[in-house]
Amino acid sequence: MPTMPKSLFWIRTDTTGADHVLLNDQRGLSARGVAVVADPVPYTCTYTLLTDEHWATSRLEVTVEGAGWLRTLRMERALGRWRVSTAEQGDLAAALRAAGHGNPGFPGTEEPGRLEDAIDVDLGRAPLFNTLPIRRLGLREGDVGTEHRIPVAWVHVPSLEVLPATQSYTVLGPDRARFAVKGFNAELGLDDDGYVTHYPGLAERR
């Protein structure tokens, strides 16, 4: 396994947790991340992400594990189509019910064709993934006020259910962008490479 030249670390502000990513962005993005989160039940999420040189996602692998359960997801995009595979051990639903939460969705998707328009993936509550469209679309160099509406493959955590979604990014300046989806919006702070430094209500970079 090759070493990675860059490291990013976020502290979660919506719950107890943190997200650490090692990455190489010299030609597209190759990244490995680990998130440790307390809610809705304590879990560890590890992920590997690979894009092409234009920052379009080509592969995502995710493992989420908590007490008595484990789920995995693998997504690969080739020739404009997504291939999605999953595995599950134990009972996440039982763990969530014991903590007073509802049942999770099933991991993956039964209709991968609904994802065909998506070039980007968005792993839920992982700030790294906002950088994919920011870099791919050149938002830091864009005119202030320019809005991009994009289809994405959104991955819910911890269930790893994959759903099609439409998100928008609006240029606010070289170090800021507005992210919006389904009535939610947040003004993201960005560094010189387009990585999130400040995500209101979710995470802060250290």
C-alpha positions as CSV (number, residue, x, y, z in Angstrom):
1,M,0.0,0.0,0.0
2,P,1.6,3.3,-1.1
3,T,2.1,6.1,1.4
4,M,0.1,9.4,1.0
5,P,1.8,12.8,0.9
6,K,-1.1,14.8,2.5
7,S,-3.2,14.6,5.6
8,L,-6.5,16.3,6.5
9,F,-8.2,16.1,9.9
10,W,-11.7,17.3,10.8
11,I,-13.4,17.4,14.2
12,R,-17.2,16.8,14.1
13,T,-19.3,19.6,15.5
14,D,-22.7,17.9,15.2
15,T,-21.7,15.0,17.4
16,T,-18.6,13.4,19.1
17,G,-16.3,12.3,16.3
18,A,-13.5,13.0,13.9
19,D,-12.5,12.2,10.3
20,H,-8.9,11.7,9.2
21,V,-8.0,11.4,5.5
22,L,-4.7,10.6,3.8
23,L,-4.5,11.6,0.2
24,N,-2.6,12.1,-3.0
25,D,-4.0,14.7,-5.4
26,Q,-1.1,15.1,-7.8
27,R,-3.2,13.6,-10.6
28,G,-6.9,13.4,-9.6
29,L,-7.5,12.0,-6.2
30,S,-6.5,8.9,-4.3
31,A,-7.6,9.0,-0.7
32,R,-8.1,6.7,2.4
33,G,-10.2,8.0,5.3
34,V,-11.3,6.9,8.8
35,A,-14.2,8.4,10.6
36,V,-15.1,7.6,14.2
37,V,-18.6,8.8,15.2
38,A,-20.8,8.5,18.3
39,D,-24.2,9.0,16.8
40,P,-26.8,7.5,16.0
41,V,-24.8,4.6,17.4
42,P,-21.0,4.4,17.9
43,Y,-19.3,3.3,14.7
44,T,-16.1,3.4,12.7
45,C,-16.3,4.2,8.9
46,T,-13.3,3.5,6.7
47,Y,-13.3,4.4,3.0
48,T,-11.1,4.4,0.0
49,L,-11.8,6.8,-2.9
50,L,-10.3,7.0,-6.4
51,T,-11.0,9.6,-9.1
52,D,-9.7,10.0,-12.6
53,E,-7.4,13.0,-13.5
54,H,-10.5,15.2,-13.9
55,W,-11.8,14.4,-10.4
56,A,-14.7,12.3,-11.6
57,T,-15.2,9.4,-9.2
58,S,-14.1,6.0,-10.5
59,R,-14.3,3.9,-7.3
60,L,-15.5,4.1,-3.7
61,E,-15.1,1.4,-1.1
62,V,-16.7,1.8,2.4
63,T,-16.8,-0.3,5.5
64,V,-18.9,0.8,8.5
65,E,-18.6,-1.3,11.7
66,G,-20.2,-1.1,15.2
67,A,-21.0,-3.4,18.0
68,G,-22.5,-6.6,16.6
69,W,-22.7,-5.4,13.0
70,L,-20.7,-4.6,9.9
71,R,-21.6,-3.3,6.4
72,T,-19.5,-2.9,3.3
73,L,-20.1,-1.1,0.0
74,R,-18.2,-1.0,-3.3
75,M,-19.1,1.4,-6.1
76,E,-17.3,1.4,-9.5
77,R,-18.0,3.7,-12.5
78,A,-17.0,2.7,-16.0
79,L,-18.4,3.6,-19.4
80,G,-21.0,5.9,-17.7
81,R,-22.5,3.1,-15.5
82,W,-22.2,2.3,-11.8
83,R,-21.7,-1.2,-10.5
84,V,-22.6,-1.5,-6.8
85,S,-22.0,-4.4,-4.5
86,T,-22.5,-4.8,-0.8
87,A,-22.1,-7.2,2.1
88,E,-23.5,-7.3,5.6
89,Q,-22.8,-9.1,8.9
90,G,-24.8,-8.8,12.1
91,D,-27.8,-6.6,12.7
92,L,-27.5,-2.8,12.3
93,A,-31.3,-2.5,12.6
94,A,-31.2,-4.1,16.1
95,A,-28.4,-1.8,17.2
96,L,-30.3,1.3,16.0
97,R,-33.6,0.2,17.6
98,A,-31.8,-0.4,20.9
99,A,-30.6,3.2,20.7
100,G,-34.1,4.5,20.1
101,H,-33.8,5.0,16.3
102,G,-35.7,3.7,13.3
103,N,-34.7,0.9,11.0
104,P,-32.0,1.7,8.4
105,G,-32.3,1.3,4.7
106,F,-30.7,-1.6,3.0
107,P,-27.1,-1.1,1.8
108,G,-26.4,-0.3,-1.8
109,T,-29.2,0.1,-4.4
110,E,-31.5,-2.2,-6.3
111,E,-31.6,0.3,-9.2
112,P,-28.1,1.3,-10.2
113,G,-29.5,2.7,-13.4
114,R,-30.9,5.6,-11.4
115,L,-27.3,6.7,-10.7
116,E,-26.2,6.8,-14.3
117,D,-26.2,10.7,-14.5
118,A,-24.0,10.9,-11.3
119,I,-20.3,11.7,-11.8
120,D,-19.7,12.4,-8.2
121,V,-20.4,10.4,-5.0
122,D,-21.1,12.0,-1.7
123,L,-20.4,9.9,1.4
124,G,-22.8,11.2,4.1
125,R,-21.2,13.7,6.6
126,A,-17.7,13.3,5.2
127,P,-16.3,16.7,4.3
128,L,-13.8,15.4,1.8
129,F,-16.5,14.6,-0.7
130,N,-17.6,18.2,-1.2
131,T,-14.2,18.7,-2.8
132,L,-15.0,16.4,-5.7
133,P,-17.4,18.8,-7.6
134,I,-15.5,21.8,-6.3
135,R,-12.3,20.7,-8.0
136,R,-14.0,19.0,-11.0
137,L,-16.0,22.1,-11.9
138,G,-13.2,24.6,-11.0
139,L,-15.4,26.5,-8.6
140,R,-12.5,28.3,-6.9
141,E,-11.8,30.0,-10.2
142,G,-15.4,30.6,-11.1
143,D,-17.3,33.9,-11.2
144,V,-19.0,34.8,-8.0
145,G,-22.7,33.9,-8.1
146,T,-22.3,31.0,-10.6
147,E,-24.4,28.0,-9.6
148,H,-23.9,24.4,-10.6
149,R,-26.6,21.8,-10.1
150,I,-25.3,18.3,-10.2
151,P,-26.7,14.8,-9.8
152,V,-24.8,12.7,-7.3
153,A,-24.8,9.2,-5.8
154,W,-25.4,9.9,-2.1
155,V,-24.3,7.3,0.4
156,H,-26.1,7.3,3.7
157,V,-24.1,6.5,6.8
158,P,-24.2,4.1,8.6
159,S,-26.7,2.2,6.5
160,L,-24.7,2.6,3.2
161,E,-27.9,2.9,1.3
162,V,-27.1,4.6,-2.0
163,L,-29.6,7.1,-3.4
164,P,-29.7,9.5,-6.4
165,A,-29.7,13.2,-5.3
166,T,-29.4,16.6,-6.8
167,Q,-27.1,19.1,-5.1
168,S,-26.0,22.6,-6.0
169,Y,-22.8,24.6,-5.5
170,T,-22.7,28.3,-5.8
171,V,-19.4,30.3,-6.1
172,L,-19.1,32.8,-3.3
173,G,-15.3,33.5,-3.8
174,P,-12.0,31.7,-4.0
175,D,-12.3,30.5,-0.4
176,R,-16.1,30.0,-0.1
177,A,-18.9,28.1,-1.8
178,R,-22.6,27.5,-0.9
179,F,-23.7,23.9,-0.8
180,A,-27.4,23.1,-1.0
181,V,-29.6,20.1,-1.2
182,K,-33.3,19.5,-0.4
183,G,-33.9,22.8,1.5
184,F,-30.6,22.5,3.4
185,N,-27.7,24.9,2.6
186,A,-24.3,25.7,4.1
187,E,-21.6,28.1,3.3
188,L,-18.4,26.1,3.1
189,G,-15.0,27.5,3.9
190,L,-12.3,26.3,1.5
191,D,-8.5,26.2,1.5
192,D,-6.3,27.0,-1.5
193,D,-6.7,23.4,-2.8
194,G,-10.5,23.4,-2.5
195,Y,-10.7,21.2,0.6
196,V,-13.3,22.1,3.3
197,T,-12.0,24.0,6.3
198,H,-15.3,25.0,7.8
199,Y,-18.7,23.2,7.4
200,P,-21.3,24.9,9.6
201,G,-23.1,22.4,11.9
202,L,-20.9,19.5,10.7
203,A,-17.1,19.8,11.0
204,E,-14.1,22.0,11.4
205,R,-10.6,21.3,10.1
206,R,-7.7,21.2,12.5
